[in-house]
Amino acid sequence: MSDTELVLRSTRVITPEGTRPATVTVADGRITAVLPYEVAVPSNARLEDFGDHVLLPGLVDTHVHVNDPGRTEWEGFWTATRAAAAGGITTLVDMPLNSLPPTTTVDNLRTKQAVAADKAHIDVGFWGGALPDNIKDLRPLHESGVFGFKAFLSPSGVDEFPHLDQDRLAQSLAEIASFGGLLIVHAEDPHHLEAAPQHGGPKYADFLASRPRDAEDTAIAQLIGQAKRLDARVHVLHLSSSDALPLIAEAKSEGVRITVETCPHYLTLTAEEVPDGASEFKCCPPIREAANQDLLWQALADGTIDCVVTDHSPSTADLKTDDFATAWGGISGLQLSLAAVWTEARRRGHGLEDVVRWMSSRTAELVGLDTRKGAIEAGRDADFAVLAPDETFTVDPAALQHRNRVTAYAGKTLYGVVKSTWLRGERIVADGEFTEPKGQLLTRDN
Ligand SMILES: [Zn+2]
């Protein structure tokens, strides 16, 4: 083992065995040991003592739309990864759409990797996309290291990323299962969306009615059926409808290989509070009622929902018009996700250990990075966030690192101030000061 270069100490280190006073030793960018708090520090090692601030594993956000290259006026690798670092995230996995090109061929993946390489302040991996016409590209993309494949079951919002009907879904899923891959799915059924009342305009209630729960429930039921038939591994993206929870719980109990994520906005914002015309709150599926939110929290607690990811999906401010039907659908949350989720988790009696499980350990597992990321234990990368969990701040859009400072959280007071973020043993941001980009491009472990 290499000599210890860095020693991190806190009275509250979140480890897989719980939170305790500990000393964490680091060499060559990896954690070498988690030791008792009082252990002697080697004389040649640098000591960083965080006192009572919490040392937690850097978050792993597996659902981010960076949009680079092609729609860089919406977001880009430089701004997205700085925002993520400021929010305690040390790994993100980029969604295959909204960039031009989308990540649907190996050539396109290479283009994306080349663009990201010297802009990444945190580690970055890539999802591939499953389109109606790219089944032949799925295996080569898998072999090139994408973490899995995203598909839409209803229109995606951009023309270059068409959705799969049930036949195409079956074909793509069979192909992905043939090489042991993962399909991640935007699950809203297009027929239920078409049948729903489409009034448009500024009223949030009208928008909510246009994206009903049964669109999600039906698509998820169909996905479960396909996964079961093909013994394929599937993941439900951004679950909003609590009505789908019993279906998911039953599928899991039957051994269907399905995992589920939800997002900070479904867990912390409610339909009742969205002002009419406020399309910074628009996303698909939509933010639903408070009673729905309570059930999502219960499902996180009992494991029906596995993890929490941002679905950070920004656009320029001019596309966030006051007509919910035509405004861009997507919520920016990268920098605020930890604080937003922690604030509500705390209020509901959950611990920071739970938040770490949902936002770091389980997401690392989802993409097979759990030998490197997602926990403070020997052998993993020395990726950390240092958090003052009882300090509050009021969200000021001007303080965001996102390219477009549009946020549904403006003016909210949140618990949890990230004091510094560390990537492979280097402090990459502290007090708003960033180092040069030190992120690496990640590929799926073979
Ligand atoms: Zn998304």
Residues whose N, C-alpha, C, O or C-beta is under 5 A from the ligand:
A	BS01	ZN	D311
